[in-house]
């Protein structure tokens, strides 16, 4: 047992254990010429040397390929450690810019279709400019937000909306405040309808462009939506499809405001009831219905009826009803107290 004053030679211990470790683990120094083509930005290495068929036949295909792959991976690792030597931090390896341009995985994104306003602004050269959040309010003589609570020039503000000037020719029986509110509501409803129309047109254009229909506002069947009439017809078809999309085919759905009639353009055809051709057609339809109700020709439903027996039974039922109503039957004496 070693005393506390004994000196342990660590170098000798490591030198003694080095041969056994090197015997089981390959060296980082590869015994071959480093002629690989590197792209360290992609962690890529290409070996241009041809396959030595004689060595591969002697070692075996799997052993030869495994050794070659290990040597190439070791050479790539050595290149990365050279980058680590000159790095300011030893915790990560700074990779250079890739030199090989890889192909794109996904197709290029499709441009978002322009709305009606964007097309108009582009044709007129209108450029959207960012406006300030604060504006000057002439009524209060101070800066106020453009939108939201306490906004400037608010038409609902009592300071500016407490009186309405009457003009010549105005109807005195009409409340000007209600008329102004109704007019504003009509403008908002019109704006919502236009926004919904633009949204449907943009969604249709996007689905057509992504579905391989040729793009450019052309449908899958080749129909163009470039003209106003085509857009109107498309919206009419879309509304008709939405009206019949429920379980009841729209029969029990409430009719919305400004919604077109579900039976518009549909006419009922009434056939005449005179003429030999009409009688023959009615007879054929009746025979078709009877054949569906009685497939066997009605043989299972035929019942022999005797008129005399039926008349006698009817007579007996009538007499029994009268006797029950009168309190006694025929030929019986009335009971006396």
WOKANOR-V713736 format. One record per backbone hydrogen bond with DSSP energy under -1.0 kcal/mol. NH is the residue of the N-H (numbers start at 1). CO is the residue of the C=O. If there is no record, write none. Layout:
BEGIN
nh: (NH NH)
co: (CO CO)
END
This chain:
BEGIN
nh: (6 10 13 14 15 16 17 18 21 22 23 25 32 35 37 39 42 44 46 53 56 57 58 59 60 64 65 66 67 68 69 70 71 72 73 74 75 76 77 78 79 80 81 82 83 84 85 119 120 121 122 123 124 126 135 137 141 142 144 146 151 152 157 161 170 174 179 180 181 182 183 184 185 186 187 188 189 190 191 192 193 194 195 196 197 198 199 200 201 202 203 204 205 206 207 208 209 210 211 213 219 222 225 231 232 233 234 235 236 237 238 239 240 241 242 243 244 245 249 251 259 266 279 280 281 282 283 284 285 286 287 288 289 290 291 292 293 294 297 310 311 312 313 314 315 316 317 318 319 320 321 322 323 324 325 326 327)
co: (3 8 9 10 11 12 13 14 17 18 19 21 30 33 46 44 39 39 37 51 52 53 54 55 56 60 61 62 63 64 65 66 67 68 69 70 71 72 73 74 75 76 77 78 79 80 81 115 116 117 118 119 120 121 144 142 137 137 135 133 148 145 154 157 167 171 175 176 177 178 179 180 181 182 183 184 185 186 187 188 189 190 191 192 193 194 195 196 197 198 199 200 201 202 203 204 205 206 207 208 223 219 217 227 228 229 230 231 232 233 234 235 236 237 238 239 240 242 246 248 256 263 275 276 277 278 279 280 281 282 283 284 285 286 287 288 289 290 294 306 307 308 309 310 311 312 313 314 315 316 317 318 319 320 321 322 323)
END
